Amino acid sequence: MSTDRQDNLSASRGNAFGFWFFRTLLRWAGLKPTCAIVWVITFFYALADRQARKRTLSYLNRRFPGAGPVSRFLHTWRLFTAQGQALVLARHLASPNPNIAFIEENRQAMAELIGCQDKGVIIVTSHFGCWQAAMAALAGFNRKINLLVQADNRIDVEKLMAVPHHRSLFHQIIASDGPGGGLLECLQALQNREIVCIMGDRTAGAKTVSADFLGAPASFPISPWNLAARSGCPAIVFLIAFRIAKRQLIFHFSDPILPAANPNRKLTPEDVKPEVEKYAAELEHIAQRFPYQVFRFEDWD
């Protein structure tokens, strides 16, 4: 999982007072009233922040083709609101009694894979929904969880990922700028039958391959699938949607994606294209169900 700096709007939006305001409001008013206030704040962002609006267009034009200026503004507003509510929800999950229902889709596939594997499992997730809540679901498998993250002094990953209740299972692998970028540590973790969690959506200058997404080619990073091929370990796409009104988190696990590429030769992007296409299909399916919870704010082409 990569809390990457490039193309990350949330890393550059907000200020100390704003964070304090929402933490205080959440503590005293609760989840739903706080998420209602988010609508007001994001309206002004959608209205005034031209750069942010521009960076939503690549996704929104795919998801809502033919939308006019007014409809596009409303889609943008809803998208910003969902992102803000996801941050509020992640903060709420770190409280002692969050009272959030967990709905798990296809969890059995993950449980069976964990049970029969003599190695670890790769979890490929996305900047989708309340992705910060990944630990809440993965901790239930009672395996050490390694998150591949970019080094960034501005981001407290433990707070971002809401891990206070699962600290003993949580480990960060720093993706360095040098050769490998954390690959060796990821491979060692998988050899130890641990879980490695990595983002599969934002490119951030990484090597990519094209796959169909919402009716047009889109670029996705190949690093999760290179790791699967090198390790021989299966991957599962894990996506986390939410419904504030029903106080629900929906944990969606895909069926296992088995690496097909030959790990004994130098891999090319085309070698892992079939796996990337399966990942893109999972992301598209859940984007159809929850269209305002896709938070990849960059060019998809």
N, C-alpha and C positions, 0 to 999 in steps of 0.2 A: 504494500500500500504506500502510495507516495503522496505526501502532503506537499506537492510541488509548488514552487514560487511562480514560475512562468504561467501566464494565463489564469491566474487564480484571483478572481475579483474579490473574494471574501477576505483575502490577506491584506488588501489595500483599502478596504471599506471599513467604516466605523471608527470610533475613538474611545478613549478610556471612559468618558462620561456616558456614552451610549451603552457600553457594555455594563457599566455599573447600574444604569437605569433599568435595563432589562433583567439583570440578576435580582435587583431589589423588587421589581414588579413581579417577577416569577415567584419569589419567596413569599410575598404578601398577598398576591391576587390569584396565583395558581396558573396552570398551563393554558387553559382556554382563553381567559381574559388577556393574558400576555400575547398569545398568538393573534388575538383580535387587533391589538394595538399595532402589530407588525404590518397589517394592511395599510395603516395610515402612513407609517414611515416609508414603506416601499413605494407608495404612490408618488411621493416626492422624488425618490430615486429614479423611478421609471420616467417621471416627467422631466427631470433636470439633468440626469447623468447620461449624456449622449454617448460617451465611450462604452458604458455598460450596455446600453440599448443595442449598440452596433454589434457587440460581441455575442449577443443572443441570436442574431439574425440567421446564422448558418444553421442552427438547430430549428428555430421556429419556422423558417421557410420550408424546411423539409416536413416538419410535423403538421403545419397548417398552410399548405400551398394555396396561393390565391387569396390569402387574407389581406384585406385593405388596411389603410393606415390606422383607423380606429380599432379594428379587431386586433391588429398587430400590437398596438399599445396595450390593450387589455390582456393579451397573451403574455406580453413582457411583464406587466404588473403582477400577474398571477405567478409567473415563474420566479420573480424576485421574492414575492411573498412566501412561496413554498421554501425557498432557500433560507430565508430568515426564520421561518417556523421550524425548519430542520435543526438549526443551531439552537433555538430555544428548547426544542425537544431533547437534544443531546445533553444540554445542561440540566434539564429536568431529570433525566435518567440517572444522573449522579447523586440525586437526593436520596434520603433514606427510604422513603416509601413513594415511589413515582406513580404507582397505580396505573400502569400501562399494560394492556393485554398484548401478549406475543402470539401471533398467528404464524405458524411455520408451514411452508409449502415445500413438499418433497424432501423433508428432513431425513426421511428414511434412507434416501440415496447416500447422503453424507454419512449417516451412522453406519451403514453397511460397509461403505468404503473404508472408514476409519477402522472398523473391526477386522477387516480381512487384509489390510495392507501391512507389508513388512517394512515399508518406508513411510514417509510422511505424505501429506496432501497439500496441494497448492490451491489456495482460495483466490480467485480472480474477481475483484469487485470493481465498482465504478463510483464516480462522483454522482451518485444517484440517491434521491430520497434522503433518509437519515443514515448515510453511510457511516457516520461517526459511532453508530450503535452496534457496529460489527462485533465488538467484544461481548456484548450482552448475549448474543446467540452462540458464538463460537466457544465461549467459556464452558458451555454445557457439555462439550465433548471431552473435557478434562485432559486436554493436551496443551503443551506449551505453544503459544501463538507468537510468531515472529512477524512483525510488520516492517516491510521495507519502506523506509521513509527518506526523504531528502533532508539534508542538514539545513535547518533554518532557525536561527536564534529567536525569531519573532513568534514561533509557534511552539506552544507547550503541548506535545503530542498526547501525553497522558490525560491532560484536561480535555483536549479536543476529542479524544476517543472515549471519554467517560469510563475510565478503567478503575476507579477507586476500589470497587468491590472485587476486582479480579487481578489485582496488581501482581500476585505471585505467578500468574500464567503469562504475563505480558513481557515481551522483549522487543526492543527496536534494533533493526539492522540498518545502519546508515548507508545509503546509496552514494558512494563517493564518486568524484569526477574522474577517477583514474580507471585503468583497465579492470574490467570485471564489475565494478560498481556495486559491490556487495554480493556478487554471484557465489563466490566460494563459501561465504558464511551461510547463504541460503541453501546451498547444496549440502553442507554439513548438517544443518537443521533438519533437512528432509531425510538424511541418512539416520538421524536420531528419532525418526517417526514423529516429528513435530509438524505443526501447521505453519506454512509460509503464506502470508497474505500480501497481495500486490495489486495495485491498480492496473486496469486494462484499457482505460479510455483516453486520458489526456496524453498527447504526444510529447510536448515539452522538449522538442529537439531530438527525440529518440528515433531510432530506425522504425519504419512503419511498413505496413502492407495494407492494401485496399480491400474492403469487403462491403457488400451491399448493406445499407442502413436506410430505412424509410424510403426506398425506391431510388436511391442514388449511391454511387461509390463514396465511401468514407475511409479515412486513414485511421488506423489503430496501431499502437505500439506492439512490437513483437516480443518484447522482453519477457512477459509472463510465459509465453509459449516456447521461447528458447529455453527457459528454465525447466519447463516440463519435459522437453525433448532431451536436454542434457542429463536430467536426473532420472528419467524414466518413470516419473510420478504422474498420476492423473491429476487433472485440475477440475474444480467445480466453480461455476459462475455463481456468485452470491450477491444478491441485490436486496436492498432494504427500503421498502416503501412505507408510508405512514398515512394514517387518517386521524387528524386532530380531533374532529367532531366525535369520533368513536373511541378515542384514546387507544389507538391500535398501532402496533408495528407489525409489518408483514415481512417475514424473512423468507425469501425465495431462493431455494437451492436448485441448480440445474442438475440434470443427469451428469455422471462423470464424463469428462472429455479426455480421451486417451491419446497420448502423443504418438504420432505416426512417423515422424521424421527419424532418420538414421542419426543417432547421436555421435557416431564415430567419424563423421566427416563435418567439414565446415558448413554450418547452416546458412541458408539464404532466407530472405523474407518469404519467398514462394514456398519454401519447405513447410512453413507453419501456417500458411494461408487457410487450409481447411479448419484448423482449430480456431483461428481468428473469425472465420465466417460463422462458426457455431456460437462464439461469444457474441458477435454482433446480432445474431438472430435472437438470443436471449434478451439482450438489451432492447432491441426493437419491440419484442413482445411486451415487455413491461412498460416501455414508453407509450405503447398504445393504451395500456390500462391507466397509467399515471403520467399524463403528458407534461405536467408542470414540475416534475421532479428530476429532470435531466439537467445536471449542473456542469456540463462541459462547455465553458464559455470560450470557445476558440473556433477557428475555421475547421470544419469537418472534412473538407475536400483534400 
